[in-house]
Amino acid sequence: MRVPMPAAVVRDGVLHMYVKAGLQAEYQVSQGSWEHYVKPVAVSADAQIKVRARLEGTQKISRQAHL
């Protein structure tokens, strides 16, 4: 089963993400550790952002997207 990628955008310095039910959104800022997305997150303009989705309760993840 392929895990779909999340929808994500940085708008006015804030990361917004959306995933389908049953998936957990995750993000990484400037090569840091992967974090669970719970609510919009402030990010700096020069930050390197990666996003992905994880099938809840498993280690299956989607492809990563760079924003």
The 8 nearest C-alpha neighbors of each residue, nearest first, counted from 0:
[[1, 2, 59, 3, 54, 61, 60, 53],
 [0, 2, 3, 61, 60, 59, 62, 4],
 [1, 3, 61, 60, 0, 4, 54, 59],
 [4, 2, 61, 1, 5, 52, 62, 19],
 [3, 5, 61, 52, 51, 62, 2, 6],
 [6, 4, 18, 17, 52, 51, 7, 3],
 [5, 7, 17, 16, 18, 4, 8, 15],
 [8, 6, 16, 15, 5, 17, 9, 14],
 [7, 9, 15, 14, 10, 16, 6, 66],
 [10, 8, 14, 13, 12, 15, 11, 7],
 [9, 11, 13, 12, 8, 14, 15, 41],
 [12, 10, 13, 9, 14, 41, 44, 42],
 [13, 11, 42, 10, 41, 9, 43, 44],
 [12, 14, 41, 9, 10, 40, 11, 42],
 [15, 13, 9, 40, 39, 8, 41, 10],
 [14, 16, 39, 8, 7, 9, 13, 40],
 [17, 15, 7, 6, 5, 14, 8, 18],
 [16, 18, 6, 5, 7, 19, 15, 24],
 [19, 17, 5, 22, 24, 6, 20, 16],
 [18, 20, 22, 21, 17, 5, 3, 23],
 [21, 19, 22, 18, 23, 55, 54, 17],
 [20, 22, 55, 19, 54, 23, 18, 53],
 [23, 21, 54, 55, 53, 20, 19, 18],
 [22, 24, 53, 52, 55, 54, 25, 21],
 [25, 23, 52, 36, 35, 51, 18, 53],
 [26, 24, 35, 36, 34, 51, 50, 52],
 [25, 27, 50, 34, 33, 49, 51, 36],
 [26, 28, 33, 49, 48, 31, 32, 34],
 [27, 29, 48, 31, 47, 30, 46, 49],
 [28, 30, 47, 31, 46, 48, 27, 49],
 [31, 29, 28, 27, 32, 47, 48, 49],
 [32, 30, 28, 29, 27, 33, 34, 26],
 [31, 33, 27, 34, 30, 28, 26, 29],
 [32, 34, 27, 26, 25, 31, 35, 28],
 [35, 33, 25, 26, 27, 36, 32, 24],
 [36, 34, 25, 24, 37, 26, 33, 23],
 [35, 37, 25, 24, 38, 34, 26, 16],
 [38, 36, 35, 39, 24, 40, 25, 23],
 [37, 39, 36, 40, 15, 16, 14, 35],
 [40, 38, 15, 14, 13, 41, 37, 16],
 [41, 39, 14, 13, 38, 42, 15, 36],
 [40, 42, 13, 12, 14, 39, 43, 11],
 [43, 41, 12, 13, 40, 44, 46, 14],
 [44, 42, 46, 45, 12, 41, 13, 47],
 [43, 45, 46, 12, 42, 47, 11, 9],
 [44, 46, 43, 47, 42, 29, 48, 12],
 [47, 45, 43, 29, 44, 48, 28, 42],
 [46, 48, 29, 28, 45, 49, 66, 65],
 [47, 49, 28, 66, 27, 65, 46, 29],
 [50, 48, 65, 27, 64, 26, 66, 63],
 [51, 49, 26, 64, 63, 25, 27, 65],
 [52, 50, 63, 25, 61, 4, 5, 24],
 [51, 53, 24, 61, 23, 60, 4, 5],
 [54, 52, 60, 23, 22, 59, 55, 61],
 [53, 55, 22, 59, 57, 60, 23, 56],
 [56, 54, 22, 57, 53, 23, 21, 58],
 [55, 57, 54, 58, 53, 59, 22, 21],
 [58, 56, 59, 55, 54, 53, 60, 22],
 [57, 59, 60, 53, 54, 56, 55, 61],
 [60, 58, 57, 54, 53, 61, 2, 55],
 [61, 59, 53, 52, 2, 54, 58, 62],
 [62, 60, 2, 52, 4, 51, 3, 63],
 [61, 63, 51, 4, 64, 60, 3, 52],
 [64, 62, 51, 50, 49, 61, 65, 4],
 [63, 65, 50, 49, 66, 51, 62, 4],
 [66, 64, 49, 48, 50, 63, 47, 51],
 [65, 48, 49, 64, 47, 8, 9, 50]]
